[in-house]
Every structure is written in structure tokens, then in C-alpha cells.
Amino acid sequence: MRPSLIAYFPLADAVVPTHLLDVYADAGVDIVEFGWPARDPYLDGADVRASMARAAEGDARAAFIAARERLSTHCKGLKALIMTYSEQGHPALRDPDFFRNVDSTLVVGPPESACRSALETCARNAGAGVSAFLPLPLASDDIAAATRADCYAMVQAAAGVTGPRMSFDAGNKARVVELRAKGVTVPIVLGFGISSGAQAHDAIACGADGVVVGSAVLRAALHGRGELEALLRQLREGLDA
């Protein structure tokens, strides 16, 4: 199985148009991680925070429906994941169809959070799988949650908030080994800071099954279709090298 390229797409951010999803499909993206706007995206850096602030003025639900329709025009089997923070009053808690037509969800929040548990239950009840996020430092509760994941386990690949980094943390190899030794069987992907084909290649070399790229994709999208396509193709080539 080829390494997974998981690329972020912001919902309801008016400056990132839905038609850019065509670039994702053509450039070898496997999973589109749709970012649901959060009131307090505490793990995200300036790029995602600014995008979510812009999205607050829009209709994220309508944006997701439009995005899924756009993806359906492609026959390349792209999967859709909703990444959302665990927040009280989340619309999924009152809408049983929220996670319909979603392949997976990734809920960011403490594993003992009742809200996170409720959102993951909503997802599974709607036929969507659950992916797990493991922040640094790795904790036993997060590892246990990863062993119950259906789709993949995303490991925080760099300390701090999201945003491009100049280098790849070699300590990720030991983290991947530890997670495998502790029973994580789903694909392990690395996110936070990965922003080049070389770093994507480093992730695979340390044993990961793919990468999640968010802030770098957002920056490229803001510069237009050409720069977005160049970045996604570079990441795909790095993964496959």
C-alpha cells in the first residue's frame, strides 16, 4: 500500500475556494482532512487560526456538502475526514446526520473528555470511522485511544502548535516504534510541521505510513492553484521516493 498523503482543506474559508479540491485529486492526495471551524483551535498556529476566523463568517455545513459534491466528480477514490475540536455545543451532538458521507473523523481533545467520546460515538453511529490524534509527549490514555482507532493514528511530529518547520524531528522514529510495540495496528501518520517533499520522505523513512500537511497547504492555496499543485506533487513524490 502506498504511503498516505493527507491534506488539509478549510471549510467555509471564503479565500480557499472549493474548486481547489480538483488540485488535491489530480496531485495524488489520498485523504482530504476537512477542518471544521473551532472557537478555540488551541493546537493550531497562525495559518489555521486565521483560516478558522475567516470561516466563522460562513456556513461550514453547506461548505462541506459542496466540497463532498466536488469530490464526487472525481473517480480517484479520495476519502473525506472531518477534523474537529471537542467543543461543547458542537452541531454533531444534535444532528445525527452530521457525519453522514464521511469516511472518518478526528476529534481533538483529551481522551477522557465526555464531549470527545460523544462525538466519536456520533461518528460511528453515522457509519464513519474514528481516527486518533496523539499529542506530545505520548501519554498512555492517548495510546490506548489509538489502539481503538478505525482508520489511522496521527502523531504530533513536532512540539508546539501547527505550522511549517525547517527540519524533521528524528525522534519520530522512536515514537512510531513505541506505538507499534504498544499495540497500535492502524496506519500511523505524522503531522505538525511537515511542509516539504524531503520531510515527507523522512517521515516514511522513520516508519510512518503517511503524513498530514495543513499549514503549508493553506499557505500554498492562498498563493493560487499553481503553488498548491506544486507543493502537493512535491509531497507525493517525497512519499513515493
N, C-alpha and C positions, 0 to 999 in steps of 0.2 A: 504494500500500500504506500502510495506516495505521501510525503510529508504534507501536513495541512497548512494552508495559508488562510488565516482568519483575519479579516479586515473590518475595521470599524466603519459604521455609517451612522451619522446622527439623524435621529427622527425629528422632523419639524424645524430643522435649521434652514431658514429660507435661503441662505447663501450657499448651501450644498444641495443642488437640485437632484431630483430623483433620477433623471436620465443618466447621471454619472454611474449608476449601477450597471449600465451596459459595459463600462470600462472594467468593472470588477469581473464580470462574466468572461470578457474576452482576454483578460490578463492572467487568468489562472487562479482566481480566488476560489476556495472551496466552501467557506462558510462566511456569510455576512453577519457580523455582530452589530445588530441594531441597538443603538444607545437610547434607552428611554430617559427622557429628561428627569433629573432629580433636583430636589430643593437644595440638598447639601451633598454634592459629589466629593466627599472628603478625601478620597484616594486619587482624585484626578487633578492634573496640573492645569496650567493656564489655557491650553488649547481646548481641552474638553469642557472646562468650566465656561469659557466664553461661548462655546457652541451651545451648551445647555441653557445658558442665559438667553441666547437668541431664540432657542426653541420654546422657551416659556411663553412666547407671544403666539405660538402656533397651536395646531391641533395634532398632537403626536399620534393619536389613534387613527385619524384619517391619513396621516403621513405614512403610517405603517401599512395600511390597506393599499395605498397607491404603490408603495415600494414592493409589496408582495405581487401585485399585478404586473409590475415591471419585470420582476424576476421570472414570472411565469412565461414570459415571451421568449425566454432562453431555454434551450433544451440541454443544458450542460449540468443539470443536477445540483445547482447551488443550493446549499442549505441556509436556513434562516434561524438565527438565535437572537433572543431578546436579552440584553444585559440591562439589569435594573438594580437600583439600590433598594434595600429593605427599608421602606418608609411607611409609617402609619398613614392610613387613608389611601393606600395605593389602589388605583382603579381596578386592578385584577381581583381584589378581595370582594368586590361587589358585582363583577362581571364574569360569569362562568365561561364566556366565550373569548375572554381576553387572550388566552394562549392558543386559540384555535389556529390551525395552519402555521404553527411554529414547530420547528424541529427540536429546539431545545431552549432552555432559559438558563441564565447565570445570575443568581441573586447575590449581590454583595452585601454582607452583613455578618455579624457574629453567628457561628453555627448554633448557639443556644438561643438565638432570637426567635421568639414565637412568631413574629411577623415573617421572618425568612422562611420558617417551616411552613407557615400558612401559604405563602406564595409558591413554594415548591410543590406543595400538595395541589394547589390550583392548577399548576402546570401539568402535573402528571394526570390529574382528572380530565384535563382537556386533550390528553394524548401527546403532550410534549415531554421530552426527556429533560433531565436536570444535569447541568454541568456544575462543577465546583470550583470556587476560587480559593487559593491558599496564599494568604499574605505572609510577609516575612516579619519575624522569624517563624519558621514552621512550627505549628502547635499541634498537640495530639488531637484536639477536637476537630481541627480543620482536616487533618489527615484522615480521621475516621469518616468525616463527611465525604472526602474524596473516594474512599473505598465504596461508598454507596452511590456514586455518580453513575449516570446512564450514558453520558456522551464523552466528556473529557474533563480533565482536571487542569485548570490554568494556574500556574505557579508564578508568583511575583518575581520577576527576573532581576530586579534592581530595587534597592531600598529607596524610600521616598515616594513621591507621587508620580503619576504617569507623565511621560514626556521623553523625547529623544535623549539618548546618552551617546557619548563619544566612544565608549568601549563596552565590551560584553563582559559580564561578571563570570569569571571562570568557576566560581563557587556553585554555579547552577548544576554542574555535573554531579557533585556530591548530593545535591537536593534530589535530583532525578533518581539516583541510585537508592537513596533513603526511602523515597516514596514507593519504589518498586519492592524494596525489601519489606515494607510495612503493608503490602497487600493492595496497592493501587493498581488496578488492571486496565482501566480505561486509558486512552491516549493521554499523554502528559504534554501540555503545550506551555510555552514560555511567553509572557507578556510583560510590559513595562520597559520602556527604553529602547526596544528593538526598532531600528529605523533604517537599516541598510541590508543589502543582499549578503554582505560579508557577515553581519551579525546573525542573520537568519541561518547562514551556513554554520556558524559557531554553535548555534542552538542545537542543530541536528547532530553535530559532531560530539556534543556532550550527552547525547542520548535522548533528547526530546523528540516528540513526534510531530511537532509543528510550532508555529508562532502565532501570536496575536499582535497585530500592529494597529494602534489607534491614533495617537497624536501626530505621527509622521504622515499618516494617510490624510488626516484632516488638513494639515498644512499644505500638502500637495494639492488636495481638492480645491483649496482656496486660490491656488495659482492656476487652476484650469485643468482641462481634460488631458492635455499633453503631459504635464508634470505628474499627474496622478497615474497615468498609464505607465510612464517610465519607472516610477517607484514600484508599482505592483509587479511589473515584469522583472525588475531587478530582484525583488524579494523572492519571486517564483524561481528565478534562476539560481539564487543562493540556496534555496531549499533543495533544489534538484541536483545541484552540482555534486 
